[in-house]
Amino acid sequence: MNLFKDITSSKKILFILVLLTGVATLFFTTCKTEDYPREPDRPGSGKVKWAESLTSDGWTMVTNEDGATLGYSKSSGLQLIQVDGYAFKDLNRNNMLDLFEDWRVDSYTRAAAIVDEIPIEQMMGMKMNPFGMGSVNPDALDDAIMNALDLGYRQLRAPGSNAPGKVKASWNNMVQEYIESLDNIVCIPAVWIADPRSGDVSEWPSNLAMAATFDPEVGAEYGRLMSEEWRAMGISMQVATQMDLATEPRWKRISGTFGEDPALSMDMARAVINGWQSTYDEDGNDLGWGEHSVNNQMKHWPGDGAAEGGRESHTRDGAYNVFPGGQFWTHTLPFAACMELPGKTETVTAAMTNFSVGIEADGSPVGGERVATSYSSYKINTVLRGMYGWDGYILTDFGIITGKNYGVEDLTPAECMLAILEAGCDAYGGEGRNGQESVDVAMEAYALGVKKLGEEGMNEIMNKSTERTLRTHFNIGIVDNPYLSIEKAETVPNNAEHNARGYQAMLRSVVMLKNSGDIIHQASAGAGKPTVYIPRAYSPATTGRGVRSASANPAFNLEAAGEYFNVVTDALAKTLTGPADDRGNPTVSPKDIIRASAVKIAQCDFALVRITSPQNGNPTYMGFVGITTDGKEYTYLPISLQYRPYTANSEFVRLESIGGDMIEVTETSPDGYGDLKTRVKENRSYFGKTAIIRNESDLDLVLNTASAADKVILALDVSNPMVFKEFESKVDAILVGFGGDRSAYLPDKAFLEIIAGQIEPSGLLPLQMPANMETVEAQFEDVPRDMECHVDSDGNTYDFAFGLDWSGVIKDDRTAKYDVPPIVGEPPE
């Protein structure tokens, strides 16, 4: 029988709509907000569509037919509700099914619905994001973590990499059970957040190294596999992905970026975040949000790579991003790209702001606000939320209220908190370590907001920011099941298969810049091992972050090198003559190295040297330059990309900085009416000053080895662009691996396999390599690819997208796509 026979077209359409509406009502009965809360099913009514079982880890799993899997602890006091035959968690203990408890409803709707259940003080607790609360152990929670949970803290730093999987899982399960036992606040599970990790996860190349593959699929695979490992450990928010455009070659955090080209950075960032956020089935199909999904914070909005003179914004001497080339909008392009993902999660869900104050070429502040981004309503509310229409969760970078509150130093902590919320941010990075005291300051900020905006206006800000935060809880499913399997926590992270994939990505990231005489070539079958000389490299002791004793180790691990070569190296004196360490034992000094004889070196096929790109001295934070003379005043030094001493006295060095604090000066009135106080811009010029390089001895090692050996292959660990003219003509081959800052350099094996001819190099430069420091000074901090590049003794130019393989200069689909003039950003319409 044809149901549509003799029905007119208009009536037919109406009939279809009515029919579909009825089906939708039967299948999905929870679409209307006014239908909630809903009464539980009466006992014995309808089919029961769920079952529960006690897991081996002690929590109860609830399986709904063709629906969500729930997790809870029976001993916590949390109860289940049955509606339409399905089971739901009664998060607010009212024995009714509320809209936010219904796992059939989308995460946006649930997050918006739960806000009304949360008191203001708990909302303020949710805005805290301290580095760590309480001691992590598998047996019990201490007072610090319980107090934090009582105050509503729900975004917590994940346990460190030294904690075993069992400890991480047990700790998470105890935290979630404790939250369920709290009967005075709505039950919102905690999420764990973390910076990019190492030690307990599979090893992958740095972002910059991944960019050197020029293949976004490498980044996508990294995101897909790493997210599985993170969720197995319970970590569901990454304080990354970093996607700042590395247009300023001296900036210290370049290794965390995808390079300086907008198009490549856009494609890599989009692929990485899409991989992290989506869950995939065994066939690789994108399922959207799911059990392997991790929220990502795109950072550092709106881009931190235009740092004046390369100074890093974690210290006050680096507070200013400058735009002498007028390309502020170019720096927003990678962020905009991640707002339109190719996968089912559709858009990046979170962001982190930078610390910097943006200054245009004429000295005026970007958007008219001479304040750090977290306080800039123009950068956040006007540009990000307004012009781009993005409404995700925003966490400030850490320490923005004290220490890095550039431009708002006169505000109290409570006034800072209010200004951050008014600007459009949702949570405070690094704040909350003091528990109740921190929440009290936040409540003071709330009271100031009520006085300024009225209660309705302030509550609108609080509700909206809390809603954005909670979307990152609902979308990953932890509100329904926050519990972990100890078995997965112990077996999924850092597994062999993922490490193997990461290593393949490392191999693809190595860039061969020079290969005179084809010294690096495909290995011949049956050929014997070459004999190579590997000198010892002296490294002085370091202090501060990453304390290390002096060392004099071979430039490559001898055991690893021995798999491919017969190795000759230097000896070490039996009695060391360096200064004593903290235990009173002498350490090594350069004169303790006994170099191999000229005869032995001459018998080698070539020498292998591995060094690090120039590292600037006097770090004040994570290796960033900044020297304090009296605790307040900075001595501004140039940042150098060469090993030998560099004095910034060329015509290209600014005599007057673009950025600088507005400082009060006193001038004597010429007419005798007393002193005049005025505010002027501080001059941060470093003209005439000399940079400090910590590892000049690396250059000595290369040159000394080149003078002793007939042929030299150099492996470079690069964290920034560098000047090659000091040594390039003295060596026969150059391989580059990217890492540094917080990213690991490549393992020896990745270089050795390529040098031995077992793997053909395929990487391309994601950055320009400057001809000299003059071109570094002449380029604009905000403009991509605007330097004169080094031309080597073989006639090759070390420009963006350059690389060699066994056949010569690489020209393929990647270079055809990306080796074109860089994109210039424009304001969104």
C-alpha positions in Angstrom: 0.0 0.0 0.0 1.4 3.4 -0.9 0.9 5.8 2.0 1.4 8.8 -0.3 -1.1 7.9 -3.1 -3.5 10.7 -3.9 -1.9 13.2 -1.5 -1.1 16.6 -3.0 2.6 17.8 -2.9 2.0 20.3 -0.2 0.0 17.9 1.9 2.6 15.2 1.2 5.3 17.5 2.6 3.2 18.2 5.7 2.6 14.5 6.2 6.3 13.7 6.1 7.1 16.4 8.6 4.4 15.2 11.0 5.6 11.6 10.6 9.3 12.5 11.2 8.3 14.6 14.2 6.5 11.7 15.7 9.4 9.4 15.1 11.8 12.0 16.6 9.5 12.3 19.6 9.5 8.6 20.2 13.2 8.2 19.7 14.5 11.4 21.3 12.1 12.7 23.9 14.4 15.2 25.6 14.7 18.0 23.1 12.6 20.7 24.8 14.0 22.5 27.8 10.5 23.0 29.3 10.1 19.2 29.5 12.6 19.2 32.4 12.9 18.1 35.1 11.3 14.7 34.3 9.9 12.2 36.7 11.7 8.8 36.9 9.9 5.8 35.4 7.4 4.1 37.7 8.6 0.8 39.0 7.9 -2.0 36.5 6.9 0.3 33.7 8.4 -0.3 30.3 11.5 -2.1 29.2 14.7 -1.7 31.3 17.5 -0.7 28.8 20.5 -0.7 31.1 22.6 -2.9 33.2 25.4 -2.3 35.7 28.4 -4.2 36.9 31.2 -3.7 39.4 34.6 -3.2 37.7 37.8 -4.8 39.0 38.9 -1.2 39.9 36.1 -0.8 42.4 33.7 1.5 40.5 30.4 0.6 38.9 29.9 0.7 35.2 26.4 1.3 33.8 25.8 0.2 30.2 22.8 1.7 28.3 21.5 0.0 25.2 22.9 2.0 22.2 23.6 4.8 24.6 26.2 6.3 27.0 28.3 4.2 29.4 28.1 5.7 32.9 30.5 5.3 35.8 30.0 6.0 39.5 30.8 4.7 42.9 28.1 3.0 44.9 29.7 4.0 48.2 29.7 7.7 47.3 25.9 8.2 47.7 25.3 9.1 44.1 22.1 7.6 42.8 20.8 6.6 39.3 17.5 7.6 37.8 15.6 5.6 35.2 13.7 7.5 32.5 12.4 5.9 29.2 14.1 2.7 30.3 17.6 4.3 30.4 19.8 5.1 33.3 21.0 8.5 34.2 23.1 10.0 37.0 21.3 12.2 39.5 24.0 14.9 39.7 22.0 17.3 41.9 20.2 14.7 44.0 16.7 15.8 43.3 15.4 12.4 42.1 14.4 13.9 38.8 16.0 13.9 35.4 17.3 17.3 34.7 18.3 18.5 31.2 22.1 18.6 32.1 21.8 15.0 33.3 20.5 13.6 30.1 23.3 12.1 28.0 21.0 12.2 24.9 21.3 16.0 24.8 24.3 17.8 23.2 27.1 19.1 25.3 26.3 22.8 24.6 22.8 22.5 25.8 23.8 20.5 28.9 26.5 23.0 29.8 24.1 25.9 29.5 21.4 24.1 31.6 23.7 23.2 34.5 24.8 26.8 35.2 21.7 27.7 37.2 22.6 24.9 39.6 26.0 26.3 40.5 26.4 29.0 43.2 28.7 31.9 42.5 31.4 30.8 44.9 31.6 27.4 43.3 31.8 29.1 39.9 34.8 31.1 41.2 36.4 27.8 42.4 36.0 26.4 38.9 38.0 29.4 37.5 41.0 28.4 39.5 43.7 26.5 37.7 46.6 26.0 40.1 49.8 24.1 39.2 49.1 21.4 41.7 47.0 20.6 44.7 47.8 17.9 47.2 50.2 14.9 47.1 49.5 12.2 44.5 49.3 8.7 45.9 47.1 5.7 45.2 45.8 5.3 48.8 44.2 8.4 50.1 43.4 12.1 49.4 45.1 14.7 51.6 43.5 17.8 53.0 44.8 20.1 50.3 43.1 18.3 47.4 39.9 17.7 49.4 39.7 21.4 50.4 40.2 22.4 46.7 37.4 20.1 45.7 35.1 21.4 48.4 35.7 24.9 47.0 34.6 23.8 43.5 38.0 23.4 41.9 37.4 21.2 38.8 40.4 21.9 36.5 43.4 20.3 38.1 47.0 19.7 37.0 47.6 16.1 36.0 50.0 14.0 38.1 53.6 14.1 36.8 55.2 11.7 34.4 57.0 9.9 37.3 53.7 8.6 38.7 52.9 5.1 37.4 49.7 4.4 35.5 48.1 2.7 38.4 48.7 5.7 40.6 47.3 8.1 38.1 44.1 6.0 37.6 43.6 5.3 41.3 44.2 9.0 42.2 41.6 10.0 39.6 39.1 7.5 40.8 39.4 8.7 44.4 39.0 12.3 43.4 35.9 11.6 41.4 34.4 9.4 44.2 35.0 12.2 46.7 33.3 14.7 44.4 30.3 12.4 44.2 30.1 12.3 48.0 29.8 16.0 48.3 26.1 16.8 48.9 26.3 20.6 49.1 27.2 21.3 45.5 26.2 19.8 42.1 28.3 16.8 41.1 30.7 18.1 38.4 33.6 15.7 37.9 37.2 17.0 37.8 39.2 17.2 34.6 43.0 16.9 34.5 45.0 19.3 32.4 48.6 19.2 31.3 51.3 20.8 29.2 52.8 18.6 26.5 54.4 15.7 28.3 57.4 13.4 28.1 58.5 10.3 30.0 55.1 8.7 30.4 53.9 9.0 26.8 55.2 8.0 23.4 58.0 10.2 22.0 57.2 12.4 19.0 59.1 15.2 17.4 58.6 18.8 18.5 56.0 20.9 16.7 58.7 22.5 14.7 60.1 19.2 13.7 56.7 18.0 12.6 56.4 21.1 10.5 59.7 20.1 8.8 57.9 17.1 7.3 55.6 19.5 5.5 52.9 16.8 5.9 49.9 17.7 8.1 49.0 14.1 8.2 52.0 13.5 10.5 50.5 16.0 12.9 47.1 14.4 12.6 48.5 11.0 13.5 50.3 12.5 16.4 47.1 14.0 17.8 45.1 10.8 17.2 47.5 8.5 19.0 48.6 10.8 21.8 45.0 11.6 22.7 44.4 7.8 23.3 47.4 7.8 25.7 46.3 10.9 27.5 42.7 9.8 28.1 43.9 6.4 29.4 45.7 8.5 32.1 42.6 10.6 32.6 44.0 13.8 31.1 41.4 15.5 28.9 42.7 19.1 28.4 46.0 20.0 26.8 47.6 23.4 27.6 48.5 23.5 23.9 48.6 23.4 20.8 51.1 26.2 20.3 50.6 27.8 16.9 52.3 31.2 17.2 53.9 32.3 13.9 57.6 32.2 14.4 58.3 35.4 12.4 60.9 36.7 14.9 63.9 34.4 14.5 65.4 35.2 17.9 62.3 34.3 20.0 63.0 31.5 22.4 59.8 29.5 22.0 60.1 28.8 18.2 60.6 25.1 18.7 57.0 24.8 20.0 55.6 26.4 16.9 55.0 25.1 13.3 57.5 27.6 11.9 57.1 31.1 10.3 54.9 30.4 7.3 51.2 31.1 7.7 49.9 28.5 5.3 52.0 25.7 6.7 51.3 26.7 10.2 47.5 26.8 9.5 47.5 23.3 8.0 49.6 21.8 10.7 47.7 23.3 13.6 44.4 22.4 12.1 45.5 18.8 11.5 47.0 18.4 15.0 44.0 19.8 16.9 41.5 17.8 14.8 43.5 14.6 15.6 43.5 15.4 19.4 39.8 16.3 19.6 38.2 13.6 17.6 37.8 9.9 18.6 38.4 7.4 15.8 37.2 3.8 15.4 39.5 0.9 14.4 39.1 1.7 10.7 40.2 5.3 11.2 36.7 6.8 10.9 36.1 10.1 12.7 33.4 9.6 15.4 33.6 13.1 16.8 33.8 13.6 20.5 34.4 10.4 22.4 36.5 8.4 24.9 39.8 9.3 23.2 39.0 13.0 22.8 41.2 15.7 24.4 40.3 19.4 24.5 43.0 21.6 23.1 43.9 25.2 24.0 45.1 27.0 20.9 47.9 29.3 22.2 49.0 32.0 22.6 46.1 34.1 21.2 46.5 36.3 19.2 50.0 35.0 18.5 53.2 35.7 20.5 55.8 35.3 17.8 56.3 39.0 17.0 58.4 39.6 20.2 60.4 42.8 19.9 64.1 41.9 19.6 63.2 38.3 20.3 62.6 38.9 24.0 60.2 36.4 25.6 57.0 37.7 27.4 57.5 35.4 30.4 59.7 38.2 31.7 59.0 41.9 31.8 61.7 42.7 29.4 59.7 40.8 26.7 56.3 42.3 27.4 55.8 43.7 23.9 54.9 42.2 20.6 55.5 44.7 17.8 54.1 45.0 14.3 56.4 47.2 12.3 55.3 45.4 9.2 51.6 45.9 10.0 50.8 42.2 10.1 48.9 41.7 13.3 46.1 39.9 11.4 48.6 37.5 9.8 49.4 36.2 13.2 45.8 35.3 13.9 45.6 33.0 10.8 46.5 29.7 12.4 43.9 30.4 15.2 41.2 31.2 12.6 42.1 28.0 10.8 41.4 25.9 13.9 38.0 27.4 14.2 37.0 25.4 11.1 38.2 21.8 11.6 37.7 19.2 8.9 36.5 16.6 11.4 33.3 16.2 13.4 34.3 18.2 16.4 34.1 21.2 14.0 36.1 23.8 16.0 38.8 24.1 18.6 37.2 24.3 22.0 39.7 26.3 24.1 42.4 28.9 23.9 45.1 30.4 26.0 46.1 34.1 25.9 49.6 35.5 25.6 51.1 37.8 28.1 52.1 40.4 25.5 51.1 44.0 24.9 50.7 44.6 21.1 52.3 47.7 19.7 51.8 49.0 16.1 54.6 50.5 14.0 53.6 54.0 15.0 53.9 53.1 18.7 50.1 53.0 19.4 48.8 49.9 21.2 46.8 47.4 19.2 43.1 48.1 19.6 43.9 51.2 21.7 44.7 49.1 24.9 48.2 49.1 26.2 47.6 46.0 28.3 48.4 42.3 28.3 46.1 40.3 26.2 44.2 38.8 29.1 43.0 42.3 30.0 42.3 43.4 26.4 38.6 43.5 25.6 39.6 44.4 22.0 41.7 41.3 21.4 39.2 38.9 23.1 35.7 40.3 23.1 36.0 42.4 19.9 38.3 40.3 17.7 38.1 36.7 18.9 34.6 36.5 20.2 33.1 39.2 18.0 34.8 39.4 14.6 35.7 35.7 14.5 32.5 34.6 16.2 34.4 32.0 18.4 32.8 31.3 21.7 35.1 28.7 23.3 36.8 28.4 26.7 39.7 30.8 27.4 42.3 30.2 30.1 44.8 33.0 30.7 48.5 32.1 30.6 49.9 31.4 34.0 50.8 34.2 36.5 48.9 36.9 34.8 47.6 38.5 38.0 50.9 39.1 39.7 54.2 39.4 37.9 53.0 39.4 34.3 50.2 41.9 34.6 51.6 44.2 32.0 49.9 47.5 31.7 47.7 47.0 34.8 50.3 47.0 37.5 48.3 49.5 39.6 45.3 47.1 39.9 44.7 45.0 43.0 44.5 41.2 42.5 40.7 41.4 42.8 40.6 44.3 40.2 42.8 42.2 37.9 40.4 39.2 38.2 37.4 41.4 37.3 39.2 43.0 34.4 40.1 39.6 33.0 36.5 38.4 33.1 35.3 41.6 31.6 37.8 41.2 28.8 36.2 37.8 27.9 38.5 35.3 29.6 36.9 32.4 31.6 39.6 31.1 34.0 42.8 32.1 35.7 45.9 30.2 34.8 48.1 29.2 37.7 45.8 30.8 40.3 44.2 29.2 43.3 47.1 27.6 45.1 46.0 29.3 48.4 42.5 27.7 48.4 39.9 29.6 50.3 42.1 32.7 50.3 42.2 32.6 46.5 38.4 32.2 46.3 37.9 35.0 48.7 39.9 37.3 46.4 37.8 36.1 43.5 34.6 36.8 45.4 35.9 40.3 46.1 36.3 40.6 42.3 32.7 39.5 42.0 31.5 42.2 44.5 33.4 44.8 42.5 31.7 43.6 39.4 28.3 43.8 40.9 29.0 47.4 42.0 30.3 48.3 38.6 27.9 46.4 36.3 25.0 45.6 38.5 24.2 42.1 39.8 22.5 41.1 36.5 25.4 42.2 34.4 28.0 40.5 36.5 26.0 37.3 36.8 25.7 37.2 33.0 29.5 37.3 32.8 29.8 34.6 35.4 27.2 32.3 33.9 28.6 32.5 30.4 32.1 31.9 31.4 31.1 28.9 33.5 29.1 27.6 30.6 32.1 27.7 28.3 34.2 26.0 30.9 31.7 23.2 31.4 31.4 22.5 27.7 34.9 21.0 28.0 33.6 18.6 30.6 30.5 17.5 28.8 31.9 17.1 25.3 34.5 14.5 26.3 31.9 12.4 28.3 33.5 12.6 31.8 30.3 14.0 33.4 28.7 10.6 32.6 31.8 8.5 33.3 34.9 10.1 34.9 36.4 6.8 36.1 39.5 5.1 34.7 40.6 1.6 34.0 43.9 0.8 35.8 44.8 -1.7 33.1 44.4 0.9 30.3 46.4 3.4 32.3 49.2 1.0 32.6 49.3 -0.3 29.0 48.1 2.3 26.6 50.4 5.3 27.4 53.9 5.0 26.0 53.2 1.8 24.1 55.6 0.3 21.5 53.3 0.8 18.5 52.9 4.5 19.2 56.6 5.0 19.8 57.4 3.4 16.5 55.1 5.8 14.7 56.6 8.7 16.6 60.1 7.6 15.5 59.1 7.4 11.9 57.9 11.0 12.2 61.3 11.9 13.6 63.1 10.4 10.7 60.8 12.4 8.3 61.6 15.6 10.1 65.4 15.6 9.6 66.5 18.2 7.0 69.7 17.7 5.0 71.1 21.1 4.2 74.5 20.1 2.7 75.9 17.0 1.2 79.1 17.8 -0.7 80.4 14.9 -2.8 77.4 12.8 -1.8 79.1 11.9 1.4 75.6 10.8 2.7 74.2 8.3 0.2 72.2 5.1 0.0 74.0 2.2 1.7 75.4 -0.4 -0.6 74.5 -4.0 0.1 77.3 -5.9 1.7 79.4 -2.9 2.4 81.5 -2.9 5.5 81.1 -0.4 8.4 82.9 2.9 7.8 85.3 4.0 10.5 84.4 7.4 12.0 85.9 9.8 14.5 83.4 11.1 17.2 85.0 13.7 19.4 84.1 14.4 22.9 82.0 17.6 23.4 82.5 19.7 26.5 79.4 21.1 28.2 79.8 23.5 31.1 77.8 23.2 34.3 74.4 24.9 34.3 72.4 26.5 37.1 68.8 27.5 37.7 66.3 25.6 35.7 67.7 22.2 34.5 70.8 22.1 36.7 73.5 19.9 35.2 77.1 19.2 36.1 79.9 19.8 33.5 80.4 16.9 31.1 82.7 15.8 28.3 80.8 13.1 26.5 81.2 11.9 22.9 79.1 13.9 20.5 77.1 10.7 19.7 76.2 7.8 22.0 79.0 5.3 21.3 76.8 2.3 21.6 74.2 3.7 19.2 76.9 4.7 16.8 78.6 1.4 17.0 75.6 -0.3 15.3 76.5 1.6 12.1 80.2 2.5 12.3 83.6 1.5 13.7 84.1 4.3 16.2 87.2 6.2 17.2 86.9 8.7 20.0 88.8 10.8 22.6 90.0 9.6 26.0 89.3 11.3 29.3 92.0 11.9 32.0 91.8 9.6 34.9 92.1 12.5 37.3 89.6 15.3 36.7 90.6 18.9 37.3 87.2 20.8 37.2 85.6 22.4 40.2 84.0 20.2 42.9 80.4 19.3 42.7 77.9 19.5 45.6 79.4 16.3 46.9 82.9 17.5 46.8 84.0 15.4 43.8 86.0 17.1 41.0 84.2 17.6 37.8 85.5 17.5 34.2 87.2 20.5 32.6 88.1 21.0 28.9 91.7 20.2 29.5 90.8 16.7 30.8 89.8 15.7 27.3 92.7 13.8 25.6 92.0 14.1 21.8 92.6 11.2 19.5 95.9 11.3 17.6 96.2 12.8 14.1 97.1 9.4 12.8 94.0 7.7 14.2 91.8 10.5 12.9 93.4 10.4 9.4 92.5 6.7 9.2 88.8 7.4 9.6 86.4 7.8 6.7 84.9 10.9 8.2 84.2 12.6 11.6 80.8 12.9 13.2 80.0 16.0 15.3 76.7 16.9 17.0 76.2 20.4 18.4 73.3 22.7 19.5 72.4 26.0 17.8 73.6 29.1 19.7 72.1 29.4 23.1 71.9 32.9 24.7 73.0 33.3 28.3 71.7 34.7 31.6 68.3 33.1 31.6 65.7 34.4 34.0 62.9 32.0 33.0 63.1 28.8 31.0 66.2 30.1 29.2 64.7 33.4 28.1 67.0 36.4 28.1 66.6 39.1 30.8 69.2 40.5 33.1 68.2 42.4 36.3 70.7 44.8 37.7 69.0 45.9 40.9 65.9 43.7 40.9 63.8 46.3 39.0 65.8 47.7 36.1 66.6 45.6 33.0 69.8 45.8 31.0 68.7 45.1 27.5 71.0 42.8 25.6 70.8 41.7 22.0 69.9 38.1 21.3 72.3 36.5 18.9 72.0 33.7 16.4 75.7 33.2 16.0 78.3 31.6 18.2 81.1 34.2 18.2 80.6 37.5 20.1 78.0 39.7 18.5 77.8 43.4 19.2 74.6 45.1 18.0 76.0 48.2 16.4 75.0 48.0 12.8 72.8 50.6 11.0 69.8 48.1 11.3 69.7 48.1 15.1 66.9 50.3 16.5 68.1 53.3 18.4 64.6 53.6 19.9 62.5 50.5 20.7 59.0 50.3 19.5 57.7 48.8 22.8 58.5 50.0 26.3 56.7 50.8 29.6 55.3 54.2 30.2 57.4 55.5 33.0 57.3 58.7 35.0 60.2 61.1 34.7 60.8 64.4 36.4 62.1 67.4 34.5 63.1 70.7 35.8 60.9 73.5 34.5 63.0 76.0 32.4 60.9 78.9 33.6 61.6 78.2 37.3 58.1 77.0 38.3 59.4 73.8 39.8 59.8 70.2 38.6 57.5 68.7 36.0 56.4 65.1 36.1 55.6 63.5 32.8 55.1 60.0 31.4 57.3 58.8 28.6 57.9 55.6 26.8 60.9 53.6 28.1 63.6 53.0 25.5 64.5 49.3 25.4 67.1 49.6 22.7 70.2 47.3 23.0 72.3 49.3 20.5 76.0 48.9 21.2 75.5 46.0 23.7 77.1 42.5 23.2 75.1 39.2 23.4 76.2 36.4 25.7 76.3 32.9 24.2 76.6 29.9 26.5 77.8 27.3 23.9 80.5 29.1 21.9 82.6 26.0 22.5 80.3 24.1 20.1 81.7 26.1 17.2 85.3 25.4 18.5 84.5 21.7 18.4 83.4 21.9 14.8 86.3 23.9 13.6 88.9 21.9 15.5 87.4 18.7 14.2 87.4 20.0 10.6 91.1 20.9 10.9 91.9 17.4 12.1 89.6 15.3 9.9 89.5 15.1 6.1 85.7 15.0 6.0 83.1 16.1 8.6 79.4 15.4 8.9 77.6 17.8 11.3 74.4 17.1 13.0 72.7 20.2 14.4 70.1 20.4 17.1 68.3 23.6 16.2 65.8 25.5 18.3 66.0 28.8 16.4 67.2 30.0 13.0 71.0 30.4 13.1 73.9 31.9 11.2 75.7 29.2 9.3 78.6 31.3 7.8 80.8 30.7 10.8 81.3 27.0 10.0 79.4 25.8 7.0 82.2 25.9 4.4 84.4 23.8 6.7 82.1 20.8 6.8 81.0 18.4 4.1 77.4 17.6 5.2 74.9 19.2 7.5 71.8 17.5 9.0 69.3 19.5 11.1 66.9 18.2 13.7 64.5 20.6 15.5 63.7 20.7 19.2 64.7 22.6 22.3 63.0 24.8 24.9 60.5 22.3 26.4 60.8 19.9 23.4 63.2 17.1 23.2 65.8 16.9 20.5 65.9 13.9 18.2 67.6 10.7 19.4 71.0 9.9 18.0 69.6 6.9 16.1 67.5 9.2 13.8 70.6 11.0 12.7 72.7 7.8 12.5 70.3 5.9 10.3 70.4 8.8 7.8 74.2 9.2 7.9 74.6 5.5 7.4 72.4 5.6 4.3 69.7 3.4 5.6 67.0 6.2 5.5 66.8 8.9 2.8 66.3 12.4 4.3 63.1 14.1 3.3 62.6 17.1 5.6 62.3 20.7 4.5 63.2 23.9 6.4 60.1 25.4 8.2 62.2 28.5 8.8 64.6 30.8 7.0 68.3 30.6 8.0 69.8 34.1 7.9 72.9 35.2 6.1 74.1 37.2 9.1 73.0 39.1 12.1 72.5 42.3 10.1 69.6 40.7 8.2 68.2 39.5 11.5 68.2 43.1 12.8 66.8 44.4 9.5 63.8 42.1 9.3 60.5 43.0 10.9 59.4 41.0 13.9 55.9 40.4 12.5 56.6 39.6 8.9 57.2 36.0 7.7 60.1 35.1 5.5 61.7 38.5 5.1 65.4 37.7 5.6 68.3 37.4 3.3 69.2 33.7 3.6 72.6 31.9 3.8 74.0 30.7 0.5 76.4 27.7 1.1 79.6 26.7 -0.6 77.7 24.4 -2.9 75.5 27.3 -4.1 72.3 26.3 -2.2 70.2 28.9 -0.3 68.9 27.9 3.1 65.5 29.4 2.6 62.0 28.2 3.7 61.1 24.9 2.1 64.7 24.0 1.2 66.1 20.5 1.8 68.1 17.8 0.1 67.7 14.1 -0.5 70.1 11.6 -2.1 69.3 13.1 -5.5 69.8 16.7 -4.6 67.4 19.6 -4.0 63.9 18.4 -3.1 61.1 19.5 -5.5 57.8 17.8 -4.9 54.2 18.3 -4.2 55.0 19.8 -0.8 57.3 22.5 -2.2 54.9 23.2 -5.0 52.2 23.9 -2.4 54.1 25.8 0.2 57.1 27.3 -1.5 55.1 30.3 -2.6 54.8 33.9 -1.3 53.5 33.9 2.2 49.8 34.7 2.9 49.0 38.1 4.4 46.1 38.2 6.9 43.3 40.6 6.8 40.6 41.5 9.4 37.7 39.0 9.2 34.6 40.5 7.6 
